[in-house]
Amino acid sequence: MKFVLASHNKGKLAEMQKILGELGVEVVLQSELGLDLEPEETGETFLDNARIKARAVMEAGGLPAIADDSGLCVDALNGAPGVYSARYGGLEDDAARCRLLLQNMRGSMTRAAHFHTSVVCVFPDGTELTAQGECSGTIAYAPLGDGGFGYDPVFLYPPLRKTFAQMTAEEKNAVSHRGNALRAFAAELKNYLEKH
């Protein structure tokens, strides 16, 4: 069975293929179907935004479409950047967004934060599967590590005493918000496929 990932992100594709491949599911990027969609994320929640992306790609491609929306929620910033994580401060660059985040937290004693992921899969018949995942941690005082993407260099995961950017792909997938959401989604999808 073939699913299309409503994304251009090869890192997300690799994570999804690794987890969903065990179900015999093939996942391809939307670009492999010639789809160059960038649906506007106007939702107020991660789930809303994932649904917008999955529905648009499913309607354009005619295949079941999976989308996720993720973000960093920082306690000291009242949950910001949240759903605006990828557009924080109107900046296009990951490193610039990390710098802005650290600047906005200067002087804050509270470093608690969590990453959140919502996954939505929309089928051509209108069926929708959803799953959520979170990972709690703290914000480092400076970027550490050169792996990962986004806010990974400033998100410290206390049990391993590493930022996401210092972890191997295996370490990160085992504890990350996206890994948790994808495992929950895989369980939902397995149930669905067994019944259909």
C-alpha positions as CSV (number, residue, x, y, z in Angstrom):
1,M,0.0,0.0,0.0
2,K,1.3,3.4,-1.0
3,F,1.0,6.6,1.1
4,V,2.2,10.0,0.3
5,L,3.9,12.2,2.9
6,A,2.6,15.8,2.7
7,S,6.1,17.3,3.0
8,H,9.3,18.0,1.1
9,N,11.4,17.0,4.2
10,K,13.6,14.0,3.5
11,G,14.4,13.7,7.2
12,K,10.7,13.2,8.0
13,L,10.4,10.7,5.2
14,A,13.2,8.6,6.5
15,E,11.7,8.6,10.0
16,M,8.3,7.7,8.6
17,Q,9.6,4.9,6.3
18,K,11.5,3.3,9.2
19,I,8.5,3.1,11.4
20,L,5.7,2.4,8.9
21,G,7.9,0.1,6.7
22,E,7.3,-2.6,9.3
23,L,3.6,-2.6,8.3
24,G,4.5,-3.1,4.6
25,V,3.5,0.5,3.9
26,E,5.4,2.4,1.2
27,V,5.8,6.1,1.9
28,V,6.8,8.6,-0.8
29,L,7.3,12.4,-0.7
30,Q,4.6,14.5,-2.4
31,S,7.3,15.6,-4.9
32,E,7.6,12.0,-6.2
33,L,4.0,12.3,-7.4
34,G,4.8,15.7,-9.0
35,L,2.9,17.6,-6.3
36,D,4.3,21.0,-5.5
37,L,1.8,22.0,-2.9
38,E,2.4,24.3,0.1
39,P,-1.0,24.5,1.8
40,E,-1.3,27.5,4.0
41,E,-1.2,26.4,7.7
42,T,-4.0,28.5,9.1
43,G,-5.0,26.2,11.9
44,E,-4.9,27.2,15.6
45,T,-3.5,23.8,16.7
46,F,-0.9,21.3,15.5
47,L,-3.7,18.9,14.6
48,D,-5.5,21.5,12.5
49,N,-2.4,22.2,10.5
50,A,-1.6,18.6,9.9
51,R,-5.2,18.0,8.7
52,I,-5.0,20.9,6.3
53,K,-1.8,19.5,4.7
54,A,-2.9,15.9,4.6
55,R,-6.3,16.7,3.0
56,A,-4.8,19.0,0.3
57,V,-2.2,16.4,-0.7
58,M,-4.8,13.5,-0.6
59,E,-7.2,15.5,-2.8
60,A,-4.4,16.4,-5.3
61,G,-2.8,13.0,-5.4
62,G,-5.7,10.6,-4.9
63,L,-3.6,8.5,-2.4
64,P,-3.8,8.3,1.4
65,A,-1.8,11.2,2.6
66,I,0.1,11.6,5.9
67,A,1.0,14.9,7.4
68,D,2.5,16.0,10.7
69,D,2.8,19.3,12.3
70,S,5.3,19.8,15.1
71,G,6.6,22.5,17.2
72,L,8.5,23.6,20.3
73,C,6.4,24.9,23.3
74,V,8.4,26.8,25.9
75,D,6.9,27.4,29.3
76,A,8.7,30.7,29.9
77,L,7.3,32.0,26.6
78,N,3.7,31.0,27.3
79,G,3.9,28.0,24.9
80,A,5.6,30.0,22.1
81,P,6.8,29.4,19.4
82,G,4.2,26.6,19.3
83,V,2.3,26.3,16.0
84,Y,4.5,29.2,14.7
85,S,7.8,27.2,15.3
86,A,8.7,27.1,11.6
87,R,8.0,30.8,11.1
88,Y,9.1,32.1,14.5
89,G,10.0,35.8,14.3
90,G,9.4,35.7,10.6
91,L,12.8,34.0,10.2
92,E,13.6,31.5,7.4
93,D,16.7,30.0,9.0
94,D,16.9,27.3,11.7
95,A,20.0,28.9,13.4
96,A,18.4,32.3,13.4
97,R,15.2,31.0,15.0
98,C,17.4,29.2,17.7
99,R,19.2,32.5,18.4
100,L,15.9,34.4,18.7
101,L,14.6,31.8,21.1
102,L,17.7,32.0,23.3
103,Q,17.5,35.8,23.2
104,N,13.9,35.8,24.2
105,M,14.7,33.5,27.1
106,R,17.6,35.6,28.4
107,G,17.3,36.0,32.2
108,S,14.6,33.3,32.5
109,M,15.0,30.9,35.3
110,T,12.4,28.5,33.8
111,R,13.9,26.4,31.0
112,A,11.1,23.7,30.8
113,A,9.9,23.0,27.3
114,H,8.3,20.2,25.2
115,F,8.1,19.3,21.6
116,H,4.7,18.3,20.3
117,T,3.8,16.4,17.1
118,S,0.3,15.7,15.6
119,V,0.0,13.2,12.8
120,V,-3.0,13.0,10.5
121,C,-3.7,10.5,7.7
122,V,-6.6,11.2,5.3
123,F,-7.8,8.5,3.0
124,P,-9.6,9.1,-0.3
125,D,-12.9,7.7,1.3
126,G,-12.7,10.5,3.9
127,T,-11.4,8.2,6.8
128,E,-9.0,10.0,9.1
129,L,-6.5,8.6,11.5
130,T,-4.8,10.8,14.1
131,A,-2.0,10.4,16.7
132,Q,-0.1,12.7,19.0
133,G,3.3,12.6,20.6
134,E,5.3,14.7,23.0
135,C,8.8,14.9,24.5
136,S,9.7,17.0,27.5
137,G,13.0,18.6,28.1
138,T,14.7,21.9,28.8
139,I,16.2,24.7,26.7
140,A,20.0,24.8,26.7
141,Y,21.8,28.1,27.3
142,A,23.6,27.7,23.9
143,P,23.3,25.5,20.8
144,L,25.0,22.1,21.2
145,G,25.6,19.5,18.5
146,D,25.4,19.5,14.8
147,G,22.8,16.8,14.0
148,G,19.1,17.1,13.5
149,F,17.2,20.2,12.4
150,G,15.0,23.0,13.7
151,Y,15.4,23.6,17.4
152,D,17.3,20.3,18.0
153,P,20.6,22.1,19.1
154,V,18.8,24.0,21.9
155,F,16.4,21.2,23.1
156,L,18.1,19.3,26.0
157,Y,16.7,15.9,26.9
158,P,17.7,15.4,30.5
159,P,17.7,11.6,30.8
160,L,20.4,11.4,28.1
161,R,22.1,14.7,29.1
162,K,22.2,15.6,25.4
163,T,20.4,17.9,23.0
164,F,18.5,16.4,20.1
165,A,21.3,17.6,17.9
166,Q,23.9,15.6,19.9
167,M,21.9,12.3,19.6
168,T,22.3,9.6,17.0
169,A,19.2,9.1,14.8
170,E,18.4,6.0,16.7
171,E,18.6,7.7,20.1
172,K,16.4,10.6,18.9
173,N,13.8,8.4,17.2
174,A,13.5,6.3,20.4
175,V,12.5,9.4,22.6
176,S,11.4,12.2,20.2
177,H,7.9,13.7,19.9
178,R,7.8,12.6,16.3
179,G,8.9,9.1,17.1
180,N,6.3,8.8,19.8
181,A,3.6,10.2,17.5
182,L,4.6,7.9,14.6
183,R,4.6,4.8,16.9
184,A,1.1,5.7,18.1
185,F,0.1,6.4,14.5
186,A,1.6,3.0,13.4
187,A,-0.6,1.3,16.0
188,E,-3.7,3.1,14.7
189,L,-2.8,2.3,11.1
190,K,-2.2,-1.4,11.9
191,N,-5.7,-1.6,13.4
192,Y,-7.2,0.1,10.4
193,L,-5.4,-2.1,7.9
194,E,-6.4,-5.3,9.7
195,K,-10.1,-4.3,9.5
196,H,-10.0,-3.3,5.8
